[in-house]
């Protein structure tokens, strides 16, 4: 874990390093959603990224920076979903062994994805303590390098490449909004956006039922997540000291959204745009729906974080 804050030059370096291995995801818009909300939205569709989520950017950057000895021993992490799949595929592409600790409660679609990329899964109880203890056991047996889902300099640099691509394609945005869980995507996004355009407003979006980042940001002290109860299963984790510092110093604000609005936003994207997004990816649109007055007439970019959803367990 690093206390050094990534700079935009680090994100530029990361982009040069990973761009031949990742998808440059499309930026889509919807006239009907724009008319319903009376704003101009550009959706950066990381649901079309490899493994179906932005996480592949950060995992690829981290894996590509391993030294020869680390490559031989492999990588490990604990994750309930998208980071696990992302690290598994990034490791597979480089011929690196991957050892993934997953809670038994992880969505089936995400367990299958990790297995499909050839990683070795060790299951644990669905608590942070169990994850960390199991990870220590796996690390002691394998010597694998731990690549944290978000509290990792190289991961944050990789995640920041999504906002960089968005602003290269749509340079006149007034606002960028990204979902916030552990804060890796949000940290990379705000560093990229504020470096490219210091006048742009950057907001985090978080479920009201898992609003630890919102409370931490407002009170200026790190508040760990309580037991979250939200459909947005990708946003259950607490910030880390590194991501909290970046967000506290750079973000304009964090907005929250109720569960029913997250479902409404998710359904709106599915119906109006004909694309699959997971609940976490709909949280930025939900935050806009609940705070329309803030955004009237603005040009807004949303990071659509992923599209890995259990089709047997839809909320609508």
N, C-alpha and C positions, 0 to 999 in steps of 0.2 A: 504494500500500500504506500502511496506517495502523497506527500504534502505539497509537492510542487504543482502549481496551477498551470494547466496547458495554455499555450498561447495560440493565436490563429495560425502562426507559421507551423506549429506542430500539426494542426489539422490539415493544412495544405500538404505537408509532407505525407501525412497519413493517406490523403486522397490519391496522391501520386503512387503510393505504395500499393493500394488496394483496388484501384479503379478497373484493372484488367480482370479482377476476380469477382467483382460484385456486379449487380445490375444497376445501371443508371435509371432509377425508377421514374415513371411518368408523372407529370403534374397535370391533374385533371380539374375540370370545373363543371358546375351544374347550373344551368340557367334557372331551373325550377327552384332549387334550393336558394339561389341568390334572390329570386323574386319573393319567396316565402319570408326570408329573413331581412330583405332590403339591405344586403351587403354584397360585397364582391369577394368570393372565396376561391382560393387555389389550394387544391389538395395534393400534397406530396405523398405519393402512394407507396409507402414502404411495405404495404401488404403484398406488393408485387416483387419485393426483394427476395433473394434466395432464402430459403427456410421460412418465407412468409412474414419476415419481420426485420426491422432496422437493426436488430442485434447482430446480424451477420457482418455489418460494417466494423463494429468494434472488435468482435471476435477475430475477424480476419486480420485486422491491424495488429492485434496482440500476438497472434500465432506467428505472423510473418516477422516479428521482431525477436523471436526466440533464438538463442545461440545453439550451436551444434549439440552440446551436452543436454540442454533442455529438450531439444527435439527428440533425442533418443529416449529420454525418460517419460515424455508425454506431458499432457496437460490434464488438469482436473478442475472441477467447480461444483458448487451446489446451486441448483436452479429447478424451479417447478415447470419450466417451459421453454420459452423462446431462446434464452441465452444457452440453455443446455443443447438445443438443436443447432444453434449457430456455432457454438464452439466445436461440436461434434463434426459438422461439415467442414468447417475451416481446418480442423486438424486432419480430417480424412484427405482433403485436397493436397495437404503437404506431407502425407504419410506419417502423421504423428499420432501415437496412441492417445485416446481420450477416455478419462475415467469420470463418470458423471454421478453425483449424488442427487437423487430425486426423492421428494416426499411421496409417500404412497397415495396422497390425495391429488397428485398432479393429474391434469386432464389426460384422458386416454390418448387423444390425438397427439399430444406432446410426447408421451412415453413412446408411442410408435415411431414418431419422427426420429427421436434420439437413437432408438434401436436400429432404424433403417439406415442411419449414417454410420453404423458400425461401432458406436461407442459402447463401453462396458458400463452398465448401470448398477449402482448400489442403492437400494431403497432404504428410506429411514422414516421415522415418525414425522408428522407435519408440524414440527416446531423448529425455530431457529437454532435452539440449543442442540437438537438432534442432528440437524443438518451439519452444524459446525463440528460436532464430535465425530460424526461419521466421516466427514471430509478429512479430519486429522488422521483417522485410522487409514483411510485410503492413501493419503499422502505419505504416511510413514512406511507403508508397504511398497509403494511404487516409486517414490521420489519425484512424482509428477509436479509440475509448476502449477500453482493455484492462480487461475485467472478469474478474478472477482467479476460478477455481472456488471458492476458499475463503479465500485471504489477502486478504479484502476486507471492510471494516466493514459495508457495506450488505448484502452477501451473507449474512454471519453473522447479521445482524438478521433477515433473511427466514427463514433456516433455523430460528431459534429460535421461530418462530410455531407449528411443529408440536407441540412439547412444551407450549406455552401452551394450545393447543386440547385436548391430551390431558388436562392437569390440570384444565381447566375442566369436562371431561366426567367424569373419574374423579379427584376431588380427594383421595381417601384412599390413594393409592399409597404404598408403603414405598420403592420402588426404581424408577428409570428406567434403561434400558439402550439405547444407540444404537451403531451400528457406527462405527468410526473409521478413516478413511483420511487425507485431508488435514486433517481436524479441523473443517471448517466447521459441519457438522451437530452434532457433539459440542459445539463451543463454544457455539452458540446454545442447544442443549438444556440444558447445565449452567447457563447464565446464567438461563434461564427457570425451570428447576426449582428451583434454590436460592433464587431471588427469591420464588417463589410459596410454597415450603415449605422453610425452611432446614434442617429435620430430614430431608428426603428424601435417600436415598443415590443417587448417580448414577455409573454405571459405563460405561466404553467397552468395546467388544468388537472384537477384531482377530484375523485369521488368524495362527496360529503361524508360518506360512511368510512372513508380511509383518509382523513384530512390532516395527517401528522405533518406533512410538508407545509401546508397552509398555516397551521398553528405555529410551527417552528419559525416560519418566515415572518409572521405577524409579531411574534413575541421576541424574536431575535436570539432565541436560544434553541438548541437542538432538543426536540421532543420525539422520542421513539414512538413507533406505531403501537397503538393498542391492538386488541383483537379486531382486525378489520372485517367487515361484513358487506362485501360489494361484489356485484356481478363482474366488475373489471378485475379479473384474476391476475392480470399482468402488472397491477399497481398496488400490490399488497405490502411491499417492503418499505422499510424506513430509509430515509436519506442516510448517507455516510458523512463523516466529518468533512471529507474532501468535497463531495457534491453540495453539502449544506453551505460551505464557505463560498463556493462559486455562485450558487443561487442567491445567497444573501447579499453578495456584493454586486451582482449584475442584473438580476431579474427585476422587471417592473412590478409584477404582482402575481399572485396565484389565485385562481378562481376555482370554485367548487361547483359540483353538479349533483343533483339528487339521482337516485337510482332510476326512477321512472323517466327522467329526462335523458339519461344515458341510453335506456332502451329505445326511447323515441328517436334519438339522434342516430343510433345504430340502424334502426328500421328505415329512417329517412335516407340514409346513404345506400342501403341495400335496394330500396324501391326506386329512388330517383337516379342513382348512378349505376345501378346494376353491378356493383362490386361487393365482394365479401370483406367485411371488416370485423374484427373482434371487439368486444365491449370496450376494452381499454382504449382502442383507437378512436372510438366514438366520443370519448370524454371531452376533447377540445370543442367539438361541435355542440355538445350538450352545454358546456360552459358558455358558449356564445348565445345559445337559445335562452339561457337564464339571465344573461347580461346584455341583451340586445342594445340597450341605450348606450353602452360603451363603444359599440362598433358600428353604429349607423353610418352608412356612406363610406366606410373604410375599405381598403384593399387588404385582405387578410390571407396569410398563408397558414395552413394547418399541416402538421406532420401526422400522417395517418400511420400509426406505429406498427400495425400488423393485421394479419387476416387469418390467424389460426384459431378457429372456433369449432367447437363440437357441434356438428350439424344434427346430432340426435338430441341436443339439449339447448335449443334456441329459446330466447326469452320472449318470442312473439310467435 
